[in-house]
Amino acid sequence: MITPGEFKQRRKHLMRNMKKNSIALLASAPAVTRNRDVEYPYRQDSDFHYLTGFDEPESVAVFAPGRKKGEFILFCRKFDETKAIWTGKHAGLEGAKDQFGADEAIPIEEFAQTLPTLLDGKSLVNYPIGMNAELDQQVMAAVNTLRGKARTGAKPPEEFVALDRMLHEMRLRKSADEINLMRKAVEVSIHAHKRAMAICRPGMYEYQLEAEIAHECMRHGLRHAAYPAIVAGGHNACVLHYTENADQLRDGDLLLIDAGAEYGNYAADITRTFPVNGRYSEPQRLLYELVLEAQLAAISKIKPGNHWIEPHEAAVKVLVRGLVNLGLLQGRVSKLIKDEAYKPFFMHRTGHWLGMDVHDVGDYKIDDKWRSLEPGMVLTVEPGLYVSPTCKEVDPKWRGIGIRIEDDVLVTEQGCEVLSSAMPKSVADIEAFMEATR
């Protein structure tokens, strides 16, 4: 897990990079009601957790470089013995300091009245502008309070800057402890994918395999998924974010499973596409091996100094060439790529950043140019092909086939490491695994 020392170093790094005479604010995620008096399981805002490790709602973190009373102020709930009986432990003001390193802990009820004092004399406020309506209102109310006291010498801040850019650049490069958490999330996710692959049979329902995935993750202590699992049999695999998971699996169809566990607030994101009956048909195999070739070409481009877009470009080149060879596209490969003629079959990017959020933060371009990959970055590599069942321009044998292959890849000093490499991926390995588990 992330140590208190690492959280402290993150806060110090943030404050070192803040402008002189500035202050930063972050609000926790709210508890969300599911229905009536039942709440969804609580998940802390990723930015808030990244800097504090504090996973309670009704909290605001303040970072004030050079403040004599302490640079890290945490507004949170006071300890309530009755609440502890009903809903369990919570840190309280003492725990905020002793367990989470706050220099000062103040009841959350006092935040609005204390904020003008904290902002007085500051020239700049960093906070997630427009992301939290309540915090927006509180900041503006505090500024207006200070404006009303201008004759007494109060000095409201004049500049407001979104905290996102600075903080998200920090989150983009993972530490050794963060990578270890992601390794655990990936490891358990692989167990879950293998379990689903092993028990899959024609006649089962998609939701039954979803249940097996959830069971396997929970069995290893990972109670929360990084995102709703996609368990898409047959034509459903052509719907990119299909999550109904309600249909019966048919003999002869492929099954696309996109699922990942979350561990310590860090995500895994893995996709495999395999035959429901354990054997690929010839059209399925040809498309699958084309997607796999594209994925391997993309992975080969992941190394320090290469640009973010290079894996995608490599995958597109392979896919277009293969689609021409198979007769799904006609024309010169270079022109088809320029015209994006492949988009009806491959309409998304080849990957995204991965970390605390499954589609993690971090700019893909710097000054309008694709950024260079650096050690510590983690990204997914997930080319796919989706031939709509209604696509009349292609031979009927291809229609309704949806395939995606996705792995989680860490950029290293020497090149890259596929964190999810233990999950069967080739046609031969998948068929052998499924045969051995029948």
KEDO-577938 format. One record per residue (C-alpha): residue in three letters; x, y, z. Coordinates in Angstrom, 2 decimals. Each point is the difference from the previous one (the first is absolute). Example, Ala and Ser with C-alpha at 12.3 -4.5 7.8 and 13.67 -1.06 7.14 Angstrom:
<sites>
 code      xx      yy      zz
  Ala   12.30   -4.50    7.80
  Ser    1.37    3.44   -0.66
</sites>
This chain:
<sites>
 code      xx      yy      zz
  Met    0.00    0.00    0.00
  Ile    0.98    3.65   -0.24
  Thr    1.85    1.09    3.13
  Pro   -0.74    3.20    1.97
  Gly    3.46    1.14   -1.05
  Glu   -0.87   -0.21   -3.69
  Phe   -3.21    1.98    0.50
  Lys    2.06    2.63    1.81
  Gln    2.54    0.15   -2.83
  Arg   -2.82    0.48   -2.51
  Arg   -1.33    2.96    1.97
  Lys    3.48    1.51    0.24
  His    0.53   -0.45   -3.74
  Leu   -3.31    1.71   -0.74
  Met    0.77    2.94    2.29
  Arg    3.51    0.41   -1.41
  Asn   -1.53    0.44   -3.44
  Met   -2.70    2.46    1.06
  Lys    0.56    3.69   -0.72
  Lys    1.19    2.25    2.78
  Asn   -2.70    1.19    2.40
  Ser   -2.56   -2.53   -1.25
  Ile   -2.28   -2.54    1.65
  Ala   -1.64   -3.23   -1.24
  Leu   -3.35   -1.55    0.89
  Leu   -1.45   -3.46   -0.67
  Ala   -3.38   -1.36    1.05
  Ser   -0.74   -3.67    0.62
  Ala   -2.50   -1.93   -2.08
  Pro   -3.51    0.14    1.45
  Ala   -1.87   -3.03    1.25
  Val   -2.57   -0.84   -2.68
  Thr   -3.49   -1.26    0.73
  Arg   -1.04   -3.06   -2.01
  Asn   -3.61    0.07    1.07
  Arg   -1.79    1.39    3.02
  Asp    2.41   -0.50    2.96
  Val    2.39   -2.44   -1.72
  Glu    3.34    1.31   -1.24
  Tyr    2.29   -1.34   -2.70
  Pro    3.30   -1.43    1.32
  Tyr    2.21    3.00    0.63
  Arg    2.92    0.73   -2.32
  Gln    2.19    3.00    0.76
  Asp    0.84    2.56   -2.67
  Ser    3.25   -1.17   -1.57
  Asp    1.80    3.35    0.29
  Phe   -1.04    0.34    3.64
  His    1.18   -3.52    0.82
  Tyr    3.26    0.53   -1.90
  Leu    1.02    2.88    2.26
  Thr   -1.50   -1.10    3.31
  Gly   -0.84   -3.71    0.12
  Phe   -3.09    1.15    1.89
  Asp   -3.04   -1.94   -1.18
  Glu   -2.90    1.69    1.74
  Pro   -2.68    2.30   -1.46
  Glu   -0.76    3.48    1.35
  Ser    3.65    1.04   -0.10
  Val    2.05    2.82   -1.50
  Ala    3.79    0.04   -0.22
  Val    1.86    3.31   -0.02
  Phe    3.65    0.36   -1.01
  Ala    1.61    3.28    1.09
  Pro    3.76    0.16   -0.63
  Gly    1.86    1.83    2.75
  Arg   -2.94    0.27    2.39
  Lys    1.36    0.20    3.55
  Lys   -2.80   -2.06    1.58
  Gly    0.61   -2.77   -2.53
  Glu   -0.18   -0.41   -3.76
  Phe   -2.50   -2.87   -0.16
  Ile   -3.40    0.76    1.50
  Leu   -2.71   -2.65   -0.09
  Phe   -3.62    0.92    0.61
  Cys   -1.93   -3.17    0.87
  Arg   -2.66   -1.50    2.22
  Lys    0.53   -0.09    3.75
  Phe    0.02   -3.47    1.54
  Asp   -3.52   -1.09    0.82
  Glu   -0.42   -3.01    2.29
  Thr   -3.57   -0.63   -1.14
  Lys    1.00    0.17   -3.65
  Ala    2.83   -2.44    0.68
  Ile   -2.54   -2.50    1.37
  Trp   -2.24    0.28   -3.05
  Thr    2.42    0.37   -2.89
  Gly    3.46   -0.82    1.32
  Lys    3.28    1.70    0.74
  His    0.91    3.46   -1.20
  Ala    3.08    2.05    0.72
  Gly   -1.36    3.06    1.76
  Leu    2.19    3.05    0.56
  Glu    2.69   -1.84    1.96
  Gly    0.20   -2.78   -2.58
  Ala    0.31    2.56   -2.79
  Lys    3.21    1.20    1.63
  Asp    1.37   -3.23    1.49
  Gln   -0.83   -2.38   -2.86
  Phe   -0.09    2.25   -3.05
  Gly    2.63    2.60    0.78
  Ala   -2.15    3.13    0.12
  Asp    1.78    2.89    1.70
  Glu   -3.37    1.32    1.11
  Ala   -3.43   -1.63    0.04
  Ile   -3.16    2.11    0.16
  Pro   -3.65   -1.08    0.08
  Ile   -1.51    0.07   -3.49
  Glu   -2.87    2.12    1.33
  Glu    2.52    2.84    0.45
  Phe    1.38   -0.05   -3.54
  Ala   -2.16    2.76   -1.48
  Gln    0.67    2.42    2.85
  Thr    3.74   -0.83    0.11
  Leu    0.62    0.22   -3.76
  Pro    0.09    3.83   -0.23
  Thr    2.80    0.06    2.58
  Leu    1.96   -2.61   -1.97
  Leu   -0.42    1.90   -3.27
  Asp    0.70    3.47    1.44
  Gly    3.22    1.36   -1.50
  Lys    0.43   -2.85   -2.49
  Ser    0.51    1.09   -3.59
  Leu   -1.02   -3.30   -1.63
  Val   -2.35   -2.87    0.78
  Asn    0.52   -3.45   -1.58
  Tyr   -3.09   -2.19    0.06
  Pro   -2.06   -2.20   -2.38
  Ile   -1.98    2.83   -1.55
  Gly   -3.46   -1.06   -1.10
  Met    0.34   -3.59    1.23
  Asn   -1.77    0.43    3.34
  Ala   -2.91    2.45    0.12
  Glu    0.03    0.25    3.79
  Leu    3.73    0.77    0.13
  Asp   -0.40    2.56   -2.80
  Gln   -2.70    1.76    2.02
  Gln    2.04   -0.10    3.21
  Val    3.08    1.46   -1.68
  Met   -1.97    2.82   -1.62
  Ala   -1.83    0.71    3.25
  Ala    3.32    0.25    1.84
  Val    1.41    2.31   -2.67
  Asn   -3.06    2.24    0.23
  Thr    0.31    0.07    3.79
  Leu    3.58    1.24   -0.36
  Arg   -1.05    2.58   -2.60
  Gly   -2.52    1.32    2.49
  Lys    2.79    0.44    2.53
  Ala    2.40    1.78   -2.35
  Arg   -0.17    3.20    2.09
  Thr    1.34   -1.92    2.99
  Gly    2.99   -1.19   -1.99
  Ala   -1.30   -3.37   -1.21
  Lys    1.56   -1.11   -3.31
  Pro   -1.99   -2.52   -2.04
  Pro    1.81   -2.16   -2.56
  Glu   -0.16    1.26   -3.58
  Glu    1.03   -3.10   -1.93
  Phe   -1.66   -3.42   -0.11
  Val    1.72   -2.92   -1.70
  Ala   -1.24   -3.55   -0.59
  Leu    2.00   -2.40    2.12
  Asp   -0.42   -2.81   -2.53
  Arg    2.99    0.58   -2.27
  Met    2.61    0.10    2.75
  Leu   -1.46   -2.88    1.99
  His   -0.74   -2.23   -2.97
  Glu    3.56    0.31   -1.27
  Met    1.09   -1.36    3.38
  Arg   -2.44   -2.91   -0.23
  Leu    1.13   -0.94   -3.50
  Arg    3.33   -1.43    1.14
  Lys   -0.47   -2.88    2.41
  Ser    2.25   -0.72    2.98
  Ala    1.23   -3.49    0.90
  Asp   -2.76   -0.36    2.61
  Glu   -2.66    1.07   -2.48
  Ile    1.26   -2.51   -2.54
  Asn   -0.12   -2.73    2.63
  Leu   -3.66    0.81    0.67
  Met   -0.70   -0.19   -3.72
  Arg    1.83   -3.32   -0.24
  Lys   -2.31   -1.38    2.67
  Ala   -3.10    1.32   -1.77
  Val    1.22   -1.55   -3.26
  Glu    0.91   -3.31    1.65
  Val   -3.46   -0.44    1.50
  Ser   -1.66    1.15   -3.21
  Ile    1.87   -2.73   -1.87
  His   -1.30   -2.59    2.47
  Ala   -3.51    1.30   -0.68
  His    0.39   -0.09   -3.79
  Lys    1.42   -3.52    0.14
  Arg   -2.88   -1.17    2.17
  Ala   -2.52    1.36   -2.49
  Met    1.87   -1.53   -2.92
  Ala    0.24   -3.35    1.75
  Ile   -3.68   -0.41    0.82
  Cys   -1.49    1.60   -3.11
  Arg   -2.42   -2.32   -1.82
  Pro   -2.70    0.46   -2.66
  Gly   -3.36    0.58    1.66
  Met    1.39    1.99    2.94
  Tyr   -1.01    3.62    0.43
  Glu    2.32    2.98   -0.13
  Tyr   -0.94    1.01    3.53
  Gln    1.08   -3.41    1.31
  Leu    3.54    0.68   -1.18
  Glu   -0.20    3.52    1.39
  Ala   -0.86   -1.60    3.35
  Glu    3.00   -2.31   -0.23
  Ile    2.27    2.98   -0.68
  Ala   -1.36    1.88    3.00
  His    0.30   -3.11    2.17
  Glu    3.63   -0.56   -0.92
  Cys    0.95    3.61    0.68
  Met   -1.78    0.03    3.36
  Arg    1.51   -3.36    0.91
  His    3.40    1.69   -0.23
  Gly   -1.12    2.94    2.12
  Leu   -0.69    2.46   -2.82
  Arg   -3.63    0.96    0.59
  His   -0.25    2.73   -2.59
  Ala    0.22   -0.11   -3.77
  Ala    1.87    2.76   -1.79
  Tyr   -3.02    0.37   -2.32
  Pro   -3.14   -1.98   -0.90
  Ala    1.02   -3.22   -1.71
  Ile   -0.76   -0.47   -3.69
  Val   -1.02   -3.60   -0.70
  Ala   -1.10    0.08   -3.62
  Gly   -0.87   -3.12   -1.94
  Gly   -0.46   -0.10   -3.78
  His   -1.34    3.22   -1.53
  Asn    0.12    1.75    3.39
  Ala    3.79    0.24   -0.35
  Cys   -0.56    2.58   -2.76
  Val   -1.41    2.37    2.64
  Leu    3.13    1.55    1.50
  His   -1.37    0.65    3.51
  Tyr   -2.59   -2.74    0.21
  Thr   -0.80   -0.68    3.68
  Glu   -3.47   -1.56   -0.01
  Asn    1.63   -3.44    0.25
  Ala   -3.41   -1.64   -0.33
  Asp    0.11   -2.25   -3.07
  Gln    0.51   -3.73   -0.38
  Leu    3.29   -1.17   -1.49
  Arg   -0.30   -1.90   -3.24
  Asp    2.10   -2.81   -1.40
  Gly    2.25    1.40   -2.72
  Asp    0.07    3.58    1.30
  Leu    2.90    1.94    1.44
  Leu   -0.12    1.50    3.48
  Leu    1.71    3.32    0.76
  Ile    0.74    0.65    3.68
  Asp    1.36    3.39    1.06
  Ala    0.43    0.00    3.78
  Gly    2.43    1.25    2.60
  Ala    0.24    0.11    3.77
  Glu    0.98    2.96    2.16
  Tyr    2.53   -0.32    2.81
  Gly    0.95    2.81    2.35
  Asn   -1.78    2.44   -2.37
  Tyr    2.04   -1.19   -3.01
  Ala   -1.55   -1.64   -3.05
  Ala    0.65   -2.92   -2.32
  Asp   -1.59   -0.10   -3.48
  Ile    0.22   -3.23   -2.00
  Thr   -1.94   -1.28   -2.99
  Arg   -0.01   -3.43   -1.60
  Thr   -2.18   -1.39   -2.78
  Phe   -0.42   -3.76   -0.21
  Pro   -2.33   -2.60   -1.50
  Val   -2.95   -1.06    2.14
  Asn    0.53   -3.65   -1.02
  Gly    3.80    0.12    0.29
  Arg    0.83    0.01   -3.74
  Tyr    0.27    2.96   -2.36
  Ser   -1.70   -0.29   -3.36
  Glu    2.15    0.89   -3.01
  Pro   -1.42    3.55   -0.42
  Gln    0.27    0.59    3.75
  Arg    3.59   -1.22    0.04
  Leu    1.05    2.17   -2.96
  Leu   -1.40    3.17    1.56
  Tyr    1.28   -0.91    3.45
  Glu    3.54   -0.58   -1.21
  Leu   -0.11    3.29   -1.89
  Val   -0.98    1.86    3.19
  Leu    2.73   -1.82    1.92
  Glu    2.59    0.92   -2.63
  Ala   -1.10    3.62    0.29
  Gln    0.25   -0.11    3.79
  Leu    3.51   -1.46   -0.06
  Ala    1.06    2.66   -2.51
  Ala   -1.38    2.68    2.31
  Ile    1.76   -1.43    3.06
  Ser    3.29   -0.04   -1.90
  Lys   -0.23    3.79   -0.28
  Ile   -0.26    0.59    3.73
  Lys    3.31    1.27    1.33
  Pro    1.38    3.25    1.42
  Gly    0.27    2.74   -2.58
  Asn   -2.63   -1.35   -2.36
  His   -3.13    2.08   -0.34
  Trp   -3.37   -0.97    1.44
  Ile   -1.54   -0.36   -3.45
  Glu    2.60   -2.44   -1.40
  Pro   -1.59   -3.20    1.41
  His   -3.36    1.04   -1.48
  Glu    1.54    0.76   -3.38
  Ala    1.76   -3.38   -0.03
  Ala   -3.23   -1.81    0.85
  Val   -2.00    1.86   -2.67
  Lys    2.56   -0.83   -2.68
  Val   -0.15   -3.71    0.80
  Leu   -3.80   -0.02    0.21
  Val   -0.51    1.81   -3.30
  Arg    2.47   -2.18   -1.84
  Gly   -1.71   -3.08    1.42
  Leu   -3.50    1.23   -0.83
  Val    1.10    0.53   -3.59
  Asn    1.49   -3.50   -0.17
  Leu   -3.22   -1.49    1.39
  Gly   -2.18    1.98   -2.37
  Leu   -1.80    2.19    2.54
  Leu    1.64    3.13   -1.45
  Gln    1.12    0.81   -3.53
  Gly    2.67    2.46   -1.03
  Arg    3.52    1.12    0.81
  Val    0.90   -0.40    3.67
  Ser    1.49    3.50    0.33
  Lys   -3.06    1.70   -1.51
  Leu   -2.42   -2.10    2.05
  Ile    1.87    1.07    3.14
  Lys    0.01    3.66   -1.06
  Asp   -3.73   -0.14   -0.74
  Glu   -0.68   -1.91    3.25
  Ala   -1.87   -2.61   -2.02
  Tyr    0.61   -2.47    2.83
  Lys   -2.22    1.95    2.43
  Pro   -3.15   -2.13   -0.60
  Phe    2.00   -3.00    1.30
  Phe    2.36    1.69    2.50
  Met   -1.41    3.21    1.41
  His    2.00    0.59    3.20
  Arg    3.57    0.72    0.99
  Thr    2.35   -2.86    0.75
  Gly    0.32    0.88    3.67
  His   -0.23    2.44    2.88
  Trp    1.83    0.86    3.20
  Leu   -0.66   -2.37    2.90
  Gly    0.34    0.64    3.72
  Met   -2.35    1.10    2.75
  Asp   -2.67    0.46   -2.65
  Val   -0.51   -2.58   -2.70
  His    0.16    2.83   -2.54
  Asp    2.67    1.74    1.97
  Val    1.00    3.65    0.02
  Gly    2.88    1.61   -1.84
  Asp    0.29    1.95   -3.23
  Tyr    0.58   -1.92   -3.20
  Lys    1.40    3.08   -1.72
  Ile    2.40    2.70    1.18
  Asp   -0.12    3.30   -1.90
  Asp   -2.17   -1.71   -2.62
  Lys    2.60   -2.74   -0.60
  Trp   -0.37   -3.64    1.04
  Arg    1.92   -0.46    3.22
  Ser    2.96   -2.34    0.38
  Leu   -0.31   -3.15    2.07
  Glu    2.00   -0.08    3.25
  Pro    0.87   -2.70    2.55
  Gly   -2.73   -0.42    2.59
  Met   -2.89    0.70   -2.35
  Val   -2.59   -2.77   -0.33
  Leu   -2.31   -0.34   -2.98
  Thr   -2.33   -2.53   -1.55
  Val    0.53   -1.45   -3.46
  Glu   -3.34   -1.09   -1.42
  Pro   -0.53   -0.12   -3.75
  Gly   -3.19   -1.60   -1.23
  Leu   -2.15   -0.85   -2.98
  Tyr   -3.78    0.25    0.06
  Val   -1.96   -1.13   -3.05
  Ser   -3.58    1.07    0.52
  Pro   -2.62   -2.68   -0.68
  Thr   -1.70    2.54   -2.27
  Cys    3.13    0.73   -2.08
  Lys   -1.16   -1.02   -3.49
  Glu    3.25    1.10   -1.68
  Val    1.89   -3.10    1.20
  Asp   -0.33   -3.75   -0.43
  Pro   -2.63   -1.38    2.42
  Lys    2.61   -2.25    1.64
  Trp    1.57    3.05    1.68
  Arg   -3.20    1.60    1.25
  Gly   -0.65    0.17    3.72
  Ile    3.58   -0.74    1.01
  Gly    1.37    2.33    2.67
  Ile    3.55   -0.42    1.30
  Arg    2.14    2.00    2.42
  Ile    3.28   -1.01    1.64
  Glu    1.17    2.22    2.86
  Asp    3.02   -0.08    2.27
  Asp    1.42    2.36    2.61
  Val    3.49    1.21   -0.84
  Leu    2.60    1.76    2.16
  Val    2.61    2.21   -1.64
  Thr    3.42   -0.98    1.39
  Glu    3.51    1.41   -0.38
  Gln    0.81   -2.65   -2.61
  Gly   -3.33   -0.14   -1.82
  Cys   -3.18   -1.38    1.49
  Glu   -1.47   -2.78    2.13
  Val   -3.37   -1.59   -0.73
  Leu   -1.43   -0.27    3.50
  Ser   -2.79   -2.34   -1.17
  Ser    2.23   -2.36   -2.02
  Ala   -1.05   -3.03    2.09
  Met   -3.45    0.06   -1.63
  Pro   -0.27   -2.38   -3.01
  Lys   -0.16    1.98   -3.23
  Ser    0.96   -1.98   -3.10
  Val   -2.54   -2.23   -1.74
  Ala    2.02   -3.08    0.89
  Asp    0.37    0.97    3.67
  Ile   -3.68    0.88    0.41
  Glu   -1.22   -3.19   -1.65
  Ala    2.45   -2.11    2.00
  Phe   -1.04    1.68    3.26
  Met   -3.70   -0.49   -0.71
  Glu    0.51   -3.62   -1.01
  Ala    2.00   -0.73    3.15
  Thr   -2.73    1.43    2.23
  Arg   -2.87   -1.96   -1.57
</sites>
